[in-house]
Amino acid sequence: MITGSKELIRDINTTLVLETIFGSRYISRAAIAKKLGLTKATITNIVQDLIQKKLVLENGCDDTLVGRKPILLSLNKDAGYVISIDIGIETISAIMTDLIGEKKSLRQIKTPGKKEDITPVLIQLIEDMEPDIKALPYGLIGITLGIHGVIQNNTIQFTPHYNLENVDLAGAIEEHFQTPVILENVANLSVLGEKAFLYNYENMSSIMIYSGIGMGVIINQNLYTGSLGHAGEIGHTIVEVDGRECPCGNHGCLEQYLSEQSLLTEFAREKNMEQVSFEQFLSLYNNGDEVAMKTVDTFTKYMAVCVNNIINAFNSDIVIINSSFTTYLPQLIDQIKERLNKNIKSKINLVPSTLGISAVLLGGICISIKNFLNINDINYTSYEYYKTPKRYPSK
């Protein structure tokens, strides 16, 4: 039984009511009361307060055969808007959505080469995306920045593929826009996006394989980042003793053998090409190119090692692979499973991401919305947005 001040109990109940409305596109007061085990009077008072704050809307009546038709409630998706940005190695991608994650605007720009340019570039990008907010009660309610590196206490600690260390992104952008700015590792954002939009499991692992390799981990419904923010740095686990040199300072890191960048670089070297895009590689693979087939075999080999280690370390309910290889060649999931031993193969729920790289942006949306509404969980799994594979277009 929850005990404490009336204010505390009301705050807790308000959070529960908001989460319940969020998880249902439309729901009545009576249905909320039944689901939460609260009195109808309590629900009525909380809902009225949320309506006055313009966070909840009444949306007509439910279609019932007998009795008084209950009024349905929904979140006011236009109470404000949120911006989520993935600061990639070569490309910055940003999305602006309402409070239920519907896409309003998507922008992409080139990542500046100098770290002193990153803050003004981001400010200009955000300003260019801002809509006409006169009719929105709360305007811009939050900004999330996805970083390819380690984050601790909302500051950048380590970025192996670009130099953003000692750049106060959160402070500078927050001061400019007067709204909360949250920094988070892109792999962590990815698993949050997958959980909110597709897979509502208590324990999840999502592996991102693009320029580098990262992993987001959810344990008992909560994002796990470790004491210093280094949890999930699966790309810097060593798979080849005294192997290839890695920017992190070690040798033989998984990232040097399994990342999209490393695989395509090695493919281009063997084909005597200066560089190759994933689209070019995919075309060659589909046409039976032997070097491309060898590259895919290398991918499934090291991917199986990666999955094996994750299952033994975390025993997640589901493991999601977020990679161009599995997005466009989903049959590779079965090939990866075949490389696992029978004990692990029989227990694993291994799937390719259908959100693709958009999972990062959607995870960022969820973080800022949760922070604004002061709720613990967001669940869009009953919604139909963003169900098809997403990959940022090549420059």
N, C-alpha and C positions, 0 to 999 in steps of 0.2 A: 504493500500500500504506500502511495506517495504522500509524504507529510511535508509540511513547510508552510510558508506564508501564503495567503490567498493570491498575492501577486505572482509568486513563483509557480503555483499550481496553474493559474490562468495562462501564464506564459507557456508552460509545458503543453497545456491543452490546445492553445492557439497553434503551436508548432505542429501538433498531431493533426489538427483540422486542416491546416494549409497543406501538409504532406498528403493527406487523403484526397483533397480536392485536386492537387497536382497529379496524383496517380490515376485520376479518373477524368475523362474529358468532360463528363457531365454527371453530377450526383446530387441527390436531394439531401436536405437536412436530416430527414429520418434515416436515410441510409448511412449517413456519417455517424449519427448517434448509435445505430446498431453495430456498426463496424468497430467503433472505438469504445463502446460500453459506457458512454456518457449520457447524461440526461438530455432530453430534447430542449429544456430551458437553457442549459449550458451551451449547447450547440447554437441555439438561436441567438444568444447574446454575443458569442464569439463571431458568428457569421455577420451579424449586423455591424460589428466593429470593423471587420475586414471590408465590408461593402462601403462603409463610410471612408475608409482609407483608400478606396478605389483599387483594391487588390483582388477583389472577388466580384463577379457579376451574376445577376439572375438571368436565366436564359429560357424563359417560357416554362411549360409544364411537361411532366412525364406522361407518357401515353398509358394510362391505366384503365381497366375496364369498369372498376367499381370505386366508389368513394371519391373523396376530394383529390384532384390531381396535384401531386407535389410539385413545387417549383424547383427547377434544376439549377445548380450552381456550377460555375467554372472559374478558373483563374482568369483575371483580366490580363490577357497576353499583351495588351497595349499600354500597360501601366508604365512601362519603361522599355529601354533597349540595352543591349549588352554587346560588347565587341571582344572578340577573341582573335589573337594573333599568334601565328606560328613563325618564329624567327628562324628560318631555315638557313642552311649553309650558303646557298646560292640565291634562294628566293624567299621573300617574306609574303606570307599569305594571311589574309584577314577576312573575317566574316562578321557581319552585324545581324543580329536576330532580335526577335521579340522575346517574351518571357516563356514561350513554349518551344523555342528553338527553331521556329520557321525561318528559313533563310530570307533575308531582305536584301543583302548586298554582299558580294564577294569581290575582293580586290587582290591583286598580286603585283609586287614590285621587286626589283633586284635588290638583294642584300648589299648594303654599302661595304666597300672594302676597308674603310677606316672606322675604328670603333667610336671615334669622336663624332662621326656622322649619324650613328644609329639613332640617338635620341631625337634630333630634329626631324629625321626622316619618318620615324614612327609618329611623332606629333602631327606632321603634315598628312600622313596617311589616315590617321584617325579623324582629323578635321575634314578631310575630303569625303569620308564615309558618313559623317553626321547627317541625319535626315532633318526634316522639318519637325522639330520636337515641341512646338507650341501646344499641341493637343495632348501631349503625353504628361501625365501627372508627375512622374519622377525623372523623366529624361534619361540621360546616360547613367545607368546604375552600377556599372563596373566594367573593368578592362582586365583581361587575362593575357599574359604574355608567355608563350611556350618557348622554353629554352632548351637547346641541345647541349645539355650539361647538367651539373649538379647544383641544386638550389638548397639553401638552408636559411631559415628565418627571412624569407622573401628577398634574399640577396644571392647573387651569382657567385659560386665558389670555384667552379672548374668548367671550362669549355674547351675540349680537346680539338675541335675542328674549326673554331674561329675565336677571336680574341674579344671576349666581352667581360673579362674579369675586371673588377674595380669600377665598373660602369653602374651608376645608381639609376637604373632604368625605372624602377618602381617609384622612387622618390621624385624624380624629375617629371614624369608623366602624371603622377598623382597631383602634384602641385599645379601643373598646367590645367588639368581638366577638373580638378576638385571632385574626384571620384575615386573609390578604392581601386588600386592596381595590384593584381596578384601575379607573382612569378611562379612557374612550376615547370618541372621537367616534362618534355614532350611525351615520353613513354607513360608517365603517370597520368597525363591528360588523356592519352589514348585509351587506357584501361577504364578511366572514368566515363569517357564517351561511349565505349562499348557497353558498359554496365547500365548506363542511363537509357540508352536507345535500343539495345538488342538483348543483352544477356544479364538478367538480374540474378546472378549467383552470389552466394555469400563469400566464396573464395575463388578468385580469378587470377590468371596471369595472362598478360598480353605482351607479345614480343614484337617490337618494331624493328624492321630491317630495311634501312634505306642507306643514307650516307654513312651512318653508324648503326650500332645495335643497342637498344635499350629495352628494359622490361618494366611494365607497371604491375604492381602486385596489390590485390585486395584480399585482406584477411578479416574474416568475421564482419563483412560489410564495410570495412574501413580501409582507406588507402594506407599502405605500409611504406614508409620512406626510410626507416632506420634512424639511429640517433644523430647522424651527421648528414642525412640526405643521400647517402650513397647506395641505399638498398635498390636492387633492380639493375645494377650496372653489369648485366650479364655479358655484355660485349667485351668487358675487360677481365673476364675469367680466362685463365690460360688453358689452351687446348693443345698447344704444341710447345714443349719445353725447348727453350733457346730458339724459338721460331722467329717470325718476322717482327721487326721493330714496330712498336705502337706509339702514337703521340702521348699516351698516358705515362710512358717511361718504362713499361714492361716489354717483354718479347713473347710472341706466340699467343696474343690475345685472340679470342674468337672473332672479334670484329675484323681482324686482318685476313680472315679466310671466308667469312660468311656475309659480310655487309654487301649491299648492292654495289657500292662504289668499288670495293676490292675485287668482286667477281667480274664486273664489267671492265675494270682496268686490266686484269689478267687476261680476259677474253680478247681485248683489243691488242694486247701485246702479242698473243699467239697468232692473231690474224693480221699482224703488221699494220694495224690501223692506229691513227693518232688518238682517236677516242671513239666511243660508240654510245649512243643513247639506248635506253631500255627498249624503246619501240623498234629500233634497228635490230637489236639483239633478238627480240621476240619474233620478228619477221624471219630472221635467219634460222631460228630454232624450229619454227613451224614449217620451214622448208627443208628440214632434215640436216642442217649444218652439223658436222661432227664435232667441231669445237664448241658450238653452242650446247650440244647434248652433253658433252663432257662437263661444261660449266654447270648445267642443271644437276648433273650427278654429284658434283662437288657441293652444291647447295643442299641437296637432300641428305648427303653424308653428314655435314656439319650441323644441319638443322636437327637431325636425329640425336646427335650428341647433346645439343642444346636442350631439346625437349626432355631427354632422359635425365639430365641434371636438374631441370626445373621440377619435374615430377618427384624425384627423390628428395628435393629440398623443401618443396611446398605442398605437394599432393593436392593441387588445386582442383576444384570441381570442373573447370574448363581451362584449356590453354588455347589462346587465339594467336594466330600468326598473321601479323600485319606487314605484308611484303608484296611488292609488285609481282614477284615470282608466283606466289600462291593466289594472288588476286586474278591474274590472267592465265595461270596454269593451275587451277584448283585440283587437278588430278595428282599434283605433287604431294598433297596431304596423305594420300594412300601410300605413295612411295616412301614418305618419311616414316609412316607407321610400320611399313615392312622392315625397316632398318632397326626398329626397336625390338627388345626381347619380348617373348610371349607374355611375361608377367605384367610388364608395363603396358603393352599393346592392348591387353584385355581390359584395362582399367581407365585408359585415358580418353577424355573427350577433347579431341583436337580438331579445330575448325579454322578455316581462313577468314580473315576479316572481310566483311562486305561494306564496311564504312571506309576502309582504306585510310588514306592520310587525313581524310576529313574527321576521323575520330579524335584527332588532336584538337581541332577547332571546336568540336562539339563538347569535348571534355572541358575546355576552357569556358565555354558558355555556361555549363552546369556549375562550375565553381563559383563564378560571379553571381549567378542567380541564387544559389544556396546562401551565399554570403549576404546578399541583399535581403532575402526573405527570412533569414535566420532559421533555416530548416536543415534537418540532418541528411535528408535523402531526396533525390530526384529520380523519378521513374517515368520514362516516356515509352516504355515497351509496348503500350497499347496504341501508340500513335503510328502513323505510316510514313513519316518523313525520313529521308536519307536511307532508304533501304537498298539502294543500288551501289555497286563498287565505285569508289571515288579515287581518282589520282590527279594530282595537279598537272596541267598540261605542260609539255616541254616548252622551253623558251625558244 
